[in-house]
Amino acid sequence: MGIQTSVVIDGPRDLVFEILTDYGSASKLRTSSHLKAQRVLQRTGNVVLCENEFEANGKLHRQVRRYSLFPPDRIEDEVVETPGPVRVRTTITLEETADGTTLMTHDDEYTLSGIYWLFGWALRGQFRRVAEDALAGMKTRIEAELVDEDE
């Protein structure tokens, strides 16, 4: 099941890409509402493997994620180790606009198993709302990072 969401960020694409791909840094933690810790496990070419610690539904979780970087405009993110029946693969594209802003688009591809697979059609709206809320929050936090860089 695929969900696509977009938002315009008031900042140049190259800086937005830099902030999004600064894995393991304090700024990376500030741009994600759920991320509590991130440790870079390996960097090989354009691929970064990270262990992420995040909070969801009041519980602390750990995941290993692979980020494939295609500067200056695409990031592919997938979970390579995860507990549970819901997996998501995300492609982020960054489009430079004529007015100097950045159109950020998230394409989330969900793979569901177990009971989640049976009710995937009913969960689509909930996944979309979560994705839209998360992207709106990211916009605010990325723009705050851009302001800090300007000062």
Helices and strands as residue ranges (DSSP letters): E 2-9, H 13-20, H 26-31, E 35-44, E 47-56, E 59-70, E 74-81, E 86-96, E 102-112, H 115-118, H 120-150
